[in-house]
Amino acid sequence: PPERKRFYQNVSISQGEGGFEINLDHRKLKTPQAKLFTVPSEALAIAVATEWDSQKDTIKFYTMHLTTLCNTALDNPTQRNKGQLIRAAVKFLETDTVCYRVEEPAALAELQKSEWDPIVAWAEKRYNVAIGSSTSIMGPNIPASTRDTFISHLASYNMWALQGIEYVITQLKSLILSMGLIDRHITVEKAVLLSRLEEEYQIQRWGNVEWAHDYDLCELRARAAAGTLFVHLCSESSTVKHKLLQD
């Protein structure tokens, strides 16, 4: 359900055998498939607990991106293994937003070149690969060695982090922008702006639909930020020592 009346007063975390658990009063949080909601790091548990504690009179599930990502990692509704997750992420190279360029109008073509070329150049240097760009509807010809390099890099992440990486890629429609964001090369705001470059160009030229543009922009920022935070918290080996929800 998109919303539900808040049924709990207090949120806390506790450490169980399988990891860190979320407590809503005296109830243990469960996943949609009724599994015990258990996360691998204390930092992630605190972040999820904060989502639940931030809900007011009603629980707005569509705002709880970290909780949703944890549920996906725990329930794995599509039953994919690590290799399948990695291949799904790397497949986005074939249609990566920053690799598809226009020839007309000239102003947009120049904007794409000035804004997208630097992030492509960064990725090529960072991962020692060839990517390029194309104005063809077929897109650029990505070398097999480039795919292999990204497959190898993504294999260094655990299953939980990979769920977050694929989520970010899906939001930005770009593996390159997502890796730049996760590697802290660009900010969430910059990554979202680059992913929406053509739309922003059209808005500057023709104006926007009142409210709709700002809402979509904020939603995309929230999802990209949550996915990136999820990746980092799932890759975090140390625990957070601060007490949850201190006064």
Salt bridges, closest charged atoms under 4 A:
GLU21 OE1 - LYS28 NZ 2.73
ASP53 OD1 - ARG6 NH2 3.94
GLU94 OE1 - LYS91 NZ 3.32
GLU115 OE1 - LYS190 NZ 3.14
ASP117 OD1 - ARG101 NH1 2.86
ASP117 OD2 - LYS113 NZ 3.33
GLU166 OE1 - ARG80 NH2 2.68
ASP183 OD2 - ARG126 NE 3.03
GLU199 OE1 - ARG196 NH1 3.53
GLU200 OE2 - ARG196 NH2 3.32
GLU200 OE2 - HIS213 NE2 3.14
ASP214 OD1 - HIS213 ND1 3.27
GLU219 OE1 - ARG223 NH1 3.16
